[in-house]
C-alpha cells in the first residue's frame, strides 16, 4: 500500500464564526506532496474517462410487419432503467451512433414498439453493435393445431410459397380418358367422366373448358400453369392447383373438393364453400356475387374481393399478408372469423359466434358492428378497428400492445361488460365507465403502416422534417426528430477540476465540481446530428480561491447559436457571456461568477471541508442552432485566455475544434510550470500525461476533501490509470472509496 503525505493549511480559521466560507489564499493555501501523482504515467490513448464509446447499429428486419418502429435504448443500473435514446427506425434508416457506456454498466435494454406490441432485448454493450429488430413470434395454440393438421396434408406436395412443380411435356396428351396423367397443350373443350385417379396438367398458353365434367368420387386433380386457364360451372368435386386463371360460374366447392390458388380466380355469381380446403395462397380471388362459407376458407397471402355479402357458418381466416374486401354485409352465424391483415366491409357486421382482430390487422367497416353473444371479442396486437357504431353483448379486449378502436356510438348490453386491456378508444361516446384502468381514450396511439395496415397517427408531419408525428419526439421542430441522453435521462455525470493550471496544485480535484446532464436533440435524415441541447447543471462544491467560470462551447458555423436559461432562481442569464470563435466556428457561453449561487464572497470555498450548503441549485437551459457537437471547459478565475480543458475526446474526432483551445487561449501556458502539452493533440497534460480535469465520471460523484489527493479518496484510481481502463474505480463497491476522505 502506498503512503501519501499531505498537509492542509487553512488561513483565517478564526473567522469561521463570522462566515460560512473558508477563504483560501490564491497563492498559498495548501502545502502538498504529489509523489504518487507525478509517478503515475497515463498510457498513451487512455483519456481517463471511465466509459466506453459503444458503436450502435440497430436495423429493422425486412420481415417486420411495421414499416416504422419506435426505439428506446436504456442502460440498466441496479435494476433501474435509464433512458439513453428515444427515436425511431424504418426500413431505410437505422440507428448508427456512439453511446457512452459507463464502466460499471454491464447490461443495456432496447425496447421496440413493434406492430404487435413492445418487445425488449436485454443485451451486453457489445451486442448493441449489431442488433436486428424483429417481430416476436406469438403462438396461438388453436392456430398452431390447425396449421399442424394442414401441414400434415400438404407438406409432402407443396407449400404456400411453392406450388406443386411439374413440367409440360412429361405426360401424354389428354384425349378424354381417365386413369392416368395427361397434359393439355391446346384450347380444349373435351368432356371427362372420372372413375379412377386422374391428373390433368394444363400447360401455359392452353385452356380447358370441358363441356361436361363428372367427378363424383373426387378422383380428379387439375393443375393450371401460369398462363393457362380452367373454366368450370356449378358444383365441383375435384382438387385444383391454380397458378393461372380459374373461371367459375355460381361455383360450389363441395365437401370433398379442394382449391389452392396462386393465380387469379374469377367467380361470376355466388360462391358456396362446403370444403375444408379452400386456400388462397396468393394472387386474387374475385367473386361478383356473395360468399357463403360452411367449410374452411383461408385467405393465406392473397386478395379476395367479394362484390356482395359474406355469410359464415364455419371458418373464414384472413391471414397475415392477405386482403379481404367485401361490398355488402358481413355476418358470422355459427362460425368464426379471424382477421390478421386487412379487411374492409362496405356494409354492416353482425357476429353471433366468434370474431378476432389481431396481428396488427386493419379492419374498416362502413356500417355498424354488432356482436350478439356474451363471449369476448379480441382486438389486439396493435390492430386498428373502425366502424360507425358498436353494440356488444360481451367484453372487447386488447392485449400485446395498444390497438385503436375508432367508432361512433357505443352500447354494451350489460353493465358488467366493457372494454378491457390495451385499447385506445377514439370515440366521443366513450366514458370512463366503459373501460378498465388500462383502456385509454386519447386517439394518440401510433401504429405504423405495414403491408396489412394503413397505420394510425402516421400521416402527419407538422414540421416537414421527414419524421412523422407518431415517431417524431418533437413534431413542431424541424431540426429535432429523436433524443439522446448521453448521461441517461435525469442522471448526472461529474467533472472534477484542478484550477492551478499550468501548475499541478494539490490535485484534490475539487476546485470546481460540476454535475451535468444533457438531452441532445437530433435531426432527421442521412446527416442527422445534434441541433439543440437541454442542460441541467449543478456545482455542489467549489474548493477554489479563484472565481472560475465554466464555458459551454458549441459548434456554430453561422454564429447563430442561442442560449435560453430556463430554470434558476439563484443564477441570472445576465451573468452568461456569449462570444464567437470565428477561427474555429464555435460559440462560447461563459458562466461567470458561479460562486454567487451560494455567496457573494468570490474568494470563499464551498463544501470541500464539510457541507455548509446542502441546498444545491440546478441551472437549466437550452442551446439552439448547434452544428453537431459541444463540450465544456473552465476559465481560471474567469480570465479569457486561461483555459483548462479535458483530455482529447474521441467522441469529437469529427469536430477538431472541440479538441483544441479557442482562438482566445494563451498558448504560452503550454510551456509554463508543469504543462507538457504535446503536438499530437494531447494538450493540457503534465509530463506523465495527467490532465487538470477528470470528466465523464458516470454518476453524481462524491469529491475529495480539501487537500486530499484523488488517490487518497479513491484508492483504486491508480489501477484504473495504469492497467485497467475498464475499472469502475469511482463506484461505492469493492473498496473504491475511502469514505473518510470524501464529501458526499
C-alpha positions in Angstrom: 0.0 0.0 0.0 1.4 3.4 -1.0 1.8 6.1 1.7 0.8 9.7 0.8 1.6 12.8 3.0 -0.3 16.0 2.7 -0.8 19.0 5.0 -3.8 21.3 4.8 -3.2 24.8 6.0 -6.3 26.9 6.3 -5.9 30.5 6.8 -8.2 32.8 8.7 -9.7 29.9 10.7 -10.8 32.2 13.4 -13.2 33.8 11.0 -15.3 30.7 10.9 -17.7 32.0 13.4 -18.4 35.0 11.2 -18.8 33.5 7.8 -19.8 30.3 6.1 -16.9 30.5 3.7 -13.4 29.2 4.3 -11.2 31.7 2.3 -8.2 30.2 0.6 -5.3 32.4 -0.4 -4.8 32.2 -4.1 -1.0 32.0 -4.0 -0.5 29.7 -1.0 -3.4 27.9 0.7 -2.2 24.3 0.6 1.2 22.7 1.1 1.1 19.5 -0.9 3.2 16.5 -1.8 2.3 14.9 -5.1 4.8 12.0 -5.4 2.1 9.5 -6.3 0.6 11.7 -9.0 3.9 12.6 -10.5 5.0 8.9 -10.7 1.8 7.6 -12.3 2.1 7.6 -16.1 -1.0 7.7 -18.2 -0.7 5.2 -21.0 -1.0 6.6 -24.5 -4.5 6.7 -25.7 -6.1 6.5 -22.2 -8.3 9.5 -21.8 -9.1 8.7 -18.2 -12.8 8.6 -18.9 -14.3 5.6 -17.2 -16.7 5.0 -20.1 -16.8 3.2 -23.4 -17.9 4.8 -26.6 -20.1 1.9 -27.9 -20.8 1.7 -31.6 -24.5 1.3 -32.1 -26.0 -0.3 -35.2 -29.7 -1.1 -34.9 -31.7 -2.1 -38.0 -35.3 -3.1 -38.8 -35.8 -6.6 -40.1 -37.1 -7.0 -43.6 -39.7 -9.4 -42.1 -41.0 -6.8 -39.7 -44.7 -6.1 -40.1 -44.3 -2.4 -39.2 -42.6 -0.1 -41.6 -41.6 2.3 -38.9 -40.7 1.3 -35.3 -40.2 3.5 -32.2 -37.0 2.6 -30.4 -35.7 3.3 -26.9 -32.3 2.3 -25.5 -31.7 2.1 -21.8 -28.7 1.4 -19.6 -29.5 -0.8 -16.6 -28.1 0.4 -13.2 -29.1 -1.6 -10.2 -32.2 -2.9 -12.0 -33.2 0.6 -12.8 -33.7 1.6 -16.5 -32.2 4.9 -17.5 -33.1 6.2 -21.0 -30.2 6.8 -23.4 -32.0 7.2 -26.8 -35.6 7.9 -27.9 -36.3 7.8 -31.6 -37.3 5.5 -34.5 -36.0 3.3 -37.3 -37.5 2.3 -40.6 -36.6 0.1 -43.5 -34.2 2.7 -44.8 -33.0 4.3 -41.6 -31.0 2.6 -38.8 -29.6 3.8 -35.6 -25.9 4.3 -36.0 -24.2 6.3 -33.3 -21.9 6.3 -30.4 -23.3 5.8 -26.9 -21.5 6.4 -23.6 -21.5 3.2 -21.6 -20.1 3.6 -18.0 -17.6 1.0 -16.8 -20.0 -0.2 -14.1 -22.8 -0.9 -16.6 -22.9 -4.4 -17.9 -26.4 -4.6 -19.4 -28.5 -2.5 -21.7 -32.1 -2.8 -22.8 -33.6 -2.0 -26.2 -37.4 -1.6 -26.4 -39.1 -1.6 -29.8 -42.7 -0.7 -30.4 -43.4 -3.3 -33.0 -46.7 -3.9 -34.8 -47.9 -6.4 -32.2 -46.6 -4.6 -29.1 -43.4 -3.7 -27.4 -40.6 -6.1 -27.5 -37.5 -5.9 -25.3 -33.9 -7.1 -25.8 -31.6 -7.2 -22.7 -28.0 -7.4 -24.0 -24.4 -6.6 -23.4 -23.0 -3.3 -24.7 -21.1 -5.1 -27.5 -24.3 -6.7 -28.8 -25.6 -3.2 -29.4 -23.2 -3.0 -32.3 -25.3 -5.4 -34.4 -29.0 -5.7 -33.4 -31.8 -6.6 -35.8 -35.3 -5.6 -34.6 -37.6 -8.5 -35.3 -41.2 -9.2 -34.5 -41.8 -11.5 -31.6 -43.5 -14.8 -32.6 -46.8 -15.0 -30.7 -48.1 -18.5 -30.8 -51.9 -19.1 -30.9 -52.4 -22.6 -29.7 -55.6 -23.1 -31.7 -53.9 -21.8 -34.9 -50.9 -23.9 -34.2 -53.0 -27.1 -34.1 -54.8 -26.1 -37.3 -51.5 -25.4 -39.1 -50.1 -28.7 -38.0 -53.1 -30.5 -39.4 -52.9 -28.7 -42.6 -49.1 -29.2 -42.9 -49.6 -32.9 -42.5 -51.8 -33.0 -45.6 -49.8 -30.7 -47.8 -46.1 -30.6 -46.8 -45.2 -33.6 -48.9 -46.6 -32.0 -52.1 -46.1 -28.2 -51.8 -46.1 -25.2 -49.5 -48.0 -21.9 -49.7 -44.9 -20.2 -51.2 -44.1 -23.1 -53.5 -46.9 -24.5 -55.7 -46.5 -28.1 -57.0 -43.8 -28.3 -59.6 -44.3 -30.2 -62.9 -43.1 -30.0 -66.5 -45.3 -29.7 -69.5 -44.2 -32.4 -71.9 -43.8 -35.1 -69.3 -47.3 -36.5 -69.9 -49.5 -37.9 -72.7 -51.8 -35.5 -74.5 -55.3 -35.6 -73.0 -57.8 -37.5 -75.1 -60.9 -37.6 -72.9 -60.0 -40.7 -71.0 -59.3 -41.0 -67.3 -57.0 -43.2 -65.3 -53.6 -41.6 -65.8 -51.6 -38.3 -66.1 -52.4 -36.1 -69.1 -51.5 -32.7 -70.4 -53.4 -30.2 -72.4 -51.4 -28.1 -74.8 -54.4 -26.7 -76.8 -57.7 -24.9 -76.1 -59.7 -27.9 -75.2 -63.5 -28.4 -74.5 -63.1 -32.2 -74.1 -65.6 -33.7 -71.6 -64.4 -36.1 -69.0 -66.0 -38.6 -66.7 -63.7 -39.7 -63.9 -63.9 -43.1 -62.1 -60.2 -43.6 -61.4 -57.4 -41.4 -60.1 -56.6 -38.9 -62.8 -54.4 -35.8 -63.2 -54.8 -33.1 -65.8 -52.0 -30.7 -66.4 -53.0 -27.6 -68.4 -49.9 -26.1 -70.0 -49.1 -22.4 -70.3 -51.0 -20.8 -73.2 -53.6 -23.6 -73.1 -57.1 -23.8 -71.7 -59.7 -26.4 -70.7 -63.4 -25.6 -70.7 -65.0 -29.0 -70.6 -68.4 -29.4 -72.0 -69.2 -31.8 -69.2 -67.1 -32.9 -66.2 -68.2 -35.7 -63.9 -66.1 -36.5 -60.8 -68.5 -37.7 -58.1 -65.7 -39.6 -56.4 -63.3 -36.7 -56.2 -60.6 -38.6 -58.0 -59.5 -35.8 -60.4 -56.6 -33.4 -59.7 -56.2 -30.4 -62.0 -53.0 -28.4 -62.4 -53.3 -25.0 -64.1 -50.0 -23.5 -65.1 -49.3 -19.8 -65.1 -50.6 -18.5 -68.4 -53.2 -21.3 -68.7 -56.9 -21.3 -67.8 -59.6 -23.6 -66.5 -63.3 -22.9 -66.7 -65.9 -24.8 -64.7 -69.5 -24.3 -63.7 -71.7 -25.3 -60.7 -70.7 -27.9 -58.1 -67.0 -29.0 -58.0 -65.7 -32.2 -56.5 -62.1 -32.2 -57.8 -58.8 -30.8 -56.4 -57.4 -27.8 -58.2 -54.0 -26.2 -58.1 -54.3 -22.9 -59.9 -51.3 -20.7 -60.9 -53.1 -19.4 -64.0 -56.7 -18.3 -64.3 -59.7 -20.2 -62.9 -63.2 -19.1 -64.2 -66.2 -20.3 -62.4 -70.0 -19.5 -62.6 -72.1 -19.9 -59.4 -69.4 -22.2 -58.1 -69.9 -24.6 -55.2 -66.9 -26.3 -53.6 -68.3 -29.4 -52.2 -67.0 -31.1 -49.1 -64.7 -33.5 -51.0 -63.2 -30.8 -53.2 -60.0 -28.8 -52.7 -59.0 -25.5 -54.2 -55.5 -23.9 -53.9 -54.8 -20.6 -55.6 -51.7 -18.7 -56.5 -53.1 -17.1 -59.7 -56.5 -15.5 -60.5 -59.8 -17.0 -59.7 -62.9 -15.3 -61.2 -66.3 -16.4 -59.9 -69.3 -14.9 -61.7 -72.3 -15.0 -59.4 -72.1 -16.6 -56.0 -69.5 -18.9 -54.3 -70.6 -21.5 -51.8 -67.9 -23.3 -49.7 -68.5 -26.6 -48.1 -64.9 -27.8 -48.3 -62.4 -27.5 -45.5 -59.6 -27.0 -48.0 -60.1 -23.6 -49.8 -56.7 -21.8 -49.7 -56.0 -18.5 -51.4 -52.2 -18.7 -51.1 -51.6 -15.8 -53.4 -53.0 -14.0 -56.4 -56.6 -12.8 -56.5 -60.0 -14.3 -56.0 -62.8 -12.2 -57.4 -66.4 -13.1 -56.5 -69.0 -10.9 -58.2 -71.9 -12.1 -56.0 -72.0 -13.3 -52.4 -69.8 -15.7 -50.5 -71.3 -18.3 -48.2 -69.0 -20.5 -46.1 -69.9 -23.7 -44.4 -66.4 -25.1 -44.6 -63.0 -23.6 -44.1 -61.8 -20.7 -46.3 -58.3 -19.5 -45.7 -57.0 -16.3 -47.3 -53.4 -17.0 -46.7 -51.5 -14.4 -48.7 -53.9 -13.4 -51.5 -56.6 -10.8 -52.2 -60.2 -11.7 -52.0 -62.8 -9.3 -53.5 -66.5 -10.1 -52.8 -69.0 -7.9 -54.6 -71.9 -8.9 -52.4 -72.3 -10.1 -48.8 -70.4 -12.7 -46.8 -72.1 -15.3 -44.5 -70.0 -17.6 -42.3 -71.3 -20.7 -40.7 -67.9 -22.3 -40.2 -64.5 -20.6 -40.6 -63.0 -17.7 -42.6 -59.5 -16.8 -41.7 -57.9 -13.7 -43.3 -54.3 -14.4 -42.5 -51.1 -12.4 -42.5 -50.3 -10.8 -45.8 -53.9 -11.1 -47.1 -56.6 -8.6 -48.1 -60.3 -9.1 -47.9 -62.7 -6.6 -49.4 -66.5 -7.1 -49.0 -69.0 -5.0 -50.9 -72.1 -5.9 -48.7 -72.9 -7.0 -45.2 -70.7 -9.4 -43.2 -72.5 -12.0 -41.0 -70.9 -14.6 -38.7 -73.7 -17.1 -37.8 -72.5 -20.3 -36.2 -68.8 -20.0 -37.3 -65.8 -17.8 -36.7 -63.9 -15.0 -38.4 -60.3 -14.0 -37.8 -58.6 -11.0 -39.3 -54.8 -10.9 -39.2 -54.3 -8.5 -42.0 -56.6 -6.1 -44.0 -60.4 -6.3 -44.2 -62.7 -3.7 -45.5 -66.5 -4.1 -45.4 -68.9 -1.7 -47.1 -72.0 -2.9 -45.1 -72.8 -3.8 -41.5 -71.0 -6.5 -39.5 -73.1 -8.9 -37.3 -71.4 -11.5 -35.1 -73.3 -14.3 -33.5 -70.4 -16.6 -32.6 -66.7 -15.7 -32.5 -64.6 -13.0 -34.1 -60.9 -11.9 -33.5 -58.9 -9.0 -34.9 -55.2 -9.3 -34.2 -51.7 -9.4 -35.6 -51.6 -5.6 -36.2 -54.5 -6.0 -38.6 -56.7 -3.3 -40.1 -60.5 -3.6 -40.2 -62.7 -0.9 -41.6 -66.5 -1.3 -41.5 -68.6 1.4 -43.2 -71.7 0.4 -41.2 -72.2 -0.8 -37.7 -70.6 -3.6 -35.7 -72.9 -5.8 -33.6 -71.8 -8.7 -31.5 -74.7 -10.7 -30.0 -73.1 -13.3 -27.8 -71.7 -12.6 -24.3 -68.4 -14.0 -25.3 -65.3 -11.8 -25.5 -64.2 -10.1 -28.7 -60.4 -9.8 -29.2 -59.0 -6.7 -30.8 -55.3 -6.9 -30.1 -51.6 -6.8 -31.0 -51.6 -3.3 -32.4 -54.7 -3.7 -34.6 -56.9 -0.9 -36.0 -60.7 -1.4 -35.9 -63.0 1.2 -37.4 -66.8 1.2 -37.6 -69.8 3.6 -37.5 -71.0 2.2 -34.1 -70.5 -0.7 -31.7 -73.1 -2.8 -29.9 -71.8 -5.7 -27.9 -73.1 -8.4 -25.6 -69.5 -9.3 -24.5 -66.3 -7.6 -23.4 -64.0 -6.2 -26.0 -60.4 -7.0 -25.1 -57.0 -5.7 -26.1 -53.6 -7.3 -25.4 -49.9 -7.3 -26.6 -49.7 -3.7 -27.5 -52.3 -0.9 -27.8 -54.9 -1.3 -30.5 -57.1 1.5 -31.8 -60.9 1.4 -32.0 -62.4 4.3 -33.9 -66.2 4.4 -33.7 -69.3 6.5 -33.1 -71.9 5.4 -30.6 -71.0 2.6 -28.1 -73.5 0.3 -26.4 -72.8 -2.7 -24.1 -76.0 -4.7 -23.5 -74.8 -5.5 -19.9 -73.4 -3.1 -17.4 -70.9 -5.8 -16.5 -69.4 -5.7 -20.0 -66.8 -3.2 -21.1 -63.6 -2.5 -23.0 -60.6 -4.2 -21.3 -56.8 -4.1 -21.6 -54.6 -2.3 -24.1 -57.1 -0.3 -26.2 -57.2 3.3 -27.3 -60.9 4.2 -27.9 -61.3 7.0 -30.3 -64.9 7.9 -29.8 -66.8 10.9 -28.5 -69.3 8.5 -27.0 -66.7 6.8 -24.7 -67.0 7.4 -20.9 -64.7 6.2 -18.2 -67.1 3.5 -17.0 -66.9 1.8 -20.4 -63.3 0.6 -19.8 -60.9 -0.7 -17.2 -57.9 1.1 -16.0 -55.7 0.1 -18.9 -58.1 1.5 -21.5 -57.3 5.0 -22.8 -59.3 7.5 -24.7 -56.7 9.6 -26.4 -56.7 8.8 -30.1 -52.9 9.4 -30.0 -51.6 5.8 -30.2 -49.1 5.5 -33.0 -49.4 2.5 -35.3 -47.1 2.2 -38.2 -48.1 1.4 -41.8 -47.4 -2.1 -43.0 -48.4 -4.4 -45.7 -51.6 -5.0 -43.8 -52.4 -1.7 -42.2 -52.8 1.9 -43.2 -51.5 2.8 -39.7 -52.7 5.4 -37.3 -51.3 8.8 -36.4 -48.7 8.2 -39.1 -49.7 10.6 -41.9 -48.9 13.9 -40.3 -45.5 15.6 -40.3 -46.2 19.0 -38.9 -42.6 20.3 -39.1 -41.9 18.7 -42.5 -38.7 17.1 -41.4 -39.5 13.7 -42.8 -40.2 12.1 -39.4 -44.0 11.6 -39.0 -45.7 12.8 -35.9 -46.2 9.4 -34.4 -42.4 8.8 -34.0 -41.0 12.4 -34.1 -40.2 13.3 -30.5 -40.9 17.0 -31.3 -43.1 17.3 -34.4 -43.2 21.1 -34.1 -39.4 21.5 -34.5 -38.0 20.7 -38.0 -34.5 20.3 -36.5 -35.5 17.6 -34.0 -36.6 14.0 -34.6 -35.0 12.0 -31.8 -33.4 12.5 -28.4 -30.2 11.2 -26.9 -29.4 11.3 -23.3 -25.6 10.7 -23.1 -25.6 10.5 -19.3 -29.0 8.8 -19.1 -32.3 10.7 -18.6 -32.3 12.6 -15.3 -28.9 11.2 -14.5 -25.8 13.3 -13.7 -22.2 12.8 -14.7 -19.4 14.7 -12.9 -16.3 16.7 -13.9 -13.6 17.4 -11.3 -11.3 20.4 -12.0 -7.9 21.4 -10.6 -7.6 25.1 -11.3 -3.9 25.9 -10.6 -3.0 25.1 -14.2 -0.4 25.2 -15.6 0.9 24.1 -12.2 -0.3 20.8 -10.7 -1.6 22.2 -7.5 -2.8 19.8 -4.8 -4.7 17.6 -7.2 -7.6 17.2 -4.9 -9.7 17.9 -7.9 -12.4 19.8 -6.1 -11.7 23.3 -7.2 -14.8 23.0 -9.3 -17.1 20.0 -9.1 -19.6 20.1 -11.9 -22.6 17.8 -12.3 -24.2 17.8 -15.6 -26.9 16.0 -17.7 -27.9 16.7 -21.3 -30.7 16.0 -23.6 -29.4 16.1 -27.2 -31.9 16.8 -30.0 -31.0 15.0 -33.2 -32.2 16.0 -36.6 -33.7 13.6 -39.2 -32.1 12.2 -42.4 -28.8 10.8 -43.6 -26.7 13.6 -42.0 -28.5 13.5 -38.7 -26.7 15.5 -36.0 -27.1 17.4 -32.8 -29.1 20.6 -33.4 -30.1 21.5 -29.8 -29.2 20.6 -26.3 -31.0 21.0 -23.0 -28.8 21.1 -19.9 -29.1 20.7 -16.2 -26.0 21.9 -14.2 -25.1 21.6 -10.5 -22.0 22.9 -8.8 -22.0 21.1 -5.5 -18.5 22.1 -4.5 -16.1 24.9 -5.3 -12.9 24.4 -3.5 -11.1 27.3 -5.1 -9.9 30.7 -4.1 -10.3 31.6 -7.8 -13.7 32.7 -9.1 -13.6 30.3 -12.0 -16.0 30.3 -15.0 -17.5 27.3 -16.8 -17.6 27.5 -20.6 -20.2 25.6 -22.7 -18.8 25.6 -26.2 -20.9 24.6 -29.2 -20.1 24.1 -32.9 -21.7 27.1 -34.6 -20.7 27.8 -38.2 -23.2 30.6 -38.8 -22.8 32.3 -35.4 -26.5 32.0 -34.6 -26.4 29.6 -31.6 -28.6 30.9 -28.7 -28.9 30.0 -25.1 -32.1 30.4 -23.1 -31.8 30.0 -19.3 -35.0 28.2 -18.3 -34.8 27.5 -14.6 -32.6 29.1 -12.0 -33.7 31.3 -9.1 -30.1 31.7 -8.0 -28.3 32.5 -11.2 -29.3 35.1 -13.7 -28.8 34.9 -17.5 -27.1 38.3 -17.3 -24.1 36.5 -15.8 -23.6 34.5 -19.0 -21.3 36.0 -21.7 -21.6 34.9 -25.3 -18.5 35.0 -27.5 -17.9 33.6 -31.0 -14.7 32.0 -32.0 -14.6 32.7 -35.7 -11.4 30.7 -36.3 -12.9 27.5 -35.1 -16.6 28.2 -35.9 -17.7 27.7 -32.3 -19.7 29.8 -29.9 -18.8 30.1 -26.2 -21.3 30.6 -23.4 -19.3 31.6 -20.4 -21.0 31.1 -17.0 -19.3 33.7 -14.8 -19.5 34.2 -11.1 -20.7 30.7 -10.3 -20.0 31.1 -6.7 -22.7 33.7 -6.4 -25.3 30.9 -6.3 -24.0 30.4 -2.8 -22.3 33.6 -1.7 -21.0 37.0 -2.8 -17.6 36.2 -1.3 -15.8 35.4 -4.5 -12.7 34.0 -2.7 -14.7 31.6 -0.5 -14.7 27.9 -0.8 -17.8 25.8 -0.9 -18.5 22.4 0.5 -14.9 21.0 0.4 -14.2 20.9 4.1 -17.7 20.0 5.1 -21.2 20.5 3.8 -22.1 24.1 4.6 -24.5 24.5 1.7 -26.9 21.5 1.4 -29.3 23.2 -1.0 -27.6 22.7 -4.3 -29.4 24.7 -7.0 -29.9 23.4 -10.6 -29.2 25.7 -13.5 -31.2 24.6 -16.6 -31.3 25.9 -20.1 -31.4 25.2 -23.8 -28.9 26.0 -26.6 -30.4 26.0 -30.1 -28.8 26.1 -33.6 -25.9 23.8 -32.8 -23.9 22.3 -35.7 -23.3 18.8 -34.4 -21.4 18.9 -31.1 -20.4 20.7 -27.9 -18.1 20.5 -24.9 -17.1 22.2 -21.6 -14.0 23.6 -20.0 -13.2 26.3 -17.4 -11.5 29.7 -17.4 -9.2 30.1 -14.4 -10.5 33.0 -12.3 -12.8 33.8 -15.2 -9.8 35.1 -17.3 -10.4 34.9 -21.0 -7.3 33.1 -22.4 -6.6 31.0 -19.3 -8.4 27.9 -20.4 -8.4 24.4 -18.7 -9.6 21.6 -20.9 -10.1 17.8 -20.5 -8.1 15.3 -22.4 -8.7 14.6 -26.1 -12.2 13.3 -26.6 -12.7 10.5 -29.2 -16.4 11.4 -29.4 -15.3 14.7 -31.1 -13.0 13.1 -33.7 -15.0 14.7 -36.5 -15.0 18.1 -34.7 -11.4 19.0 -34.3 -12.3 22.5 -32.9 -13.5 20.8 -29.8 -10.2 19.0 -29.2 -8.3 22.3 -29.3 -8.3 25.5 -27.3 -10.2 28.5 -28.6 -8.7 31.4 -30.5 -8.7 33.3 -27.2 -6.4 30.9 -25.4 -3.0 32.0 -24.2 -0.7 29.3 -25.8 2.2 30.4 -23.7 0.7 28.4 -20.8 1.8 25.2 -22.7 5.4 26.0 -21.9 4.9 27.1 -18.3 5.2 25.3 -15.0 4.0 21.6 -15.2 2.3 21.8 -18.6 4.0 19.4 -21.1 1.4 19.5 -23.9 2.4 17.6 -27.0 1.8 18.5 -30.6 -0.2 15.3 -31.3 -3.5 16.6 -29.9 -2.7 15.8 -26.3 -2.9 19.2 -24.7 -3.3 20.4 -21.1 -1.2 17.5 -19.7 1.8 17.2 -17.5 4.9 15.2 -18.2 3.2 11.9 -17.3 0.1 12.6 -19.3 -2.1 13.7 -16.5 -4.7 16.4 -17.2 -6.2 19.1 -14.9 -9.7 17.7 -15.4 -11.3 14.3 -14.9 -14.6 14.3 -16.8 -17.4 11.9 -17.8 -17.3 10.4 -14.3 -20.6 8.5 -14.7 -22.5 9.4 -11.6 -23.3 12.2 -9.2 -19.8 11.6 -7.7 -18.6 12.5 -4.2 -15.5 14.6 -4.3 -12.2 14.6 -2.3 -12.0 16.8 0.8 -9.9 19.9 0.7 -6.2 19.0 0.2 -6.9 15.2 -0.2 -5.3 13.7 -3.3 -7.6 11.8 -5.7 -5.6 8.7 -4.9 -6.3 9.0 -1.2 -10.1 9.5 -1.8 -10.2 6.7 -4.4 -7.5 4.1 -3.8 -8.2 2.1 -7.0 -7.8 5.1 -9.2 -4.1 4.2 -9.9 -5.1 0.7 -11.1 -7.6 2.4 -13.5 -4.8 4.7 -14.8 -2.0 2.1 -15.1 -3.6 -1.2 -16.0 -7.3 -1.4 -16.1 -9.2 1.3 -18.0 -12.4 -0.7 -17.6 -12.3 -0.5 -13.8 -15.2 1.2 -12.1 -12.9 2.9 -9.6 -15.4 5.6 -8.7 -18.3 3.4 -7.5 -19.2 2.6 -3.9 -18.2 -1.1 -4.1 -15.0 -3.1 -3.9 -13.3 -0.7 -1.6 -13.2 2.0 -4.3 -13.8 4.9 -1.8 -12.1 6.0 1.3 -15.2 7.3 2.9 -13.4 9.5 5.5 -11.6 11.4 2.7 -14.6 12.4 0.5 -17.5 14.7 0.8 -20.9 13.4 -0.1 
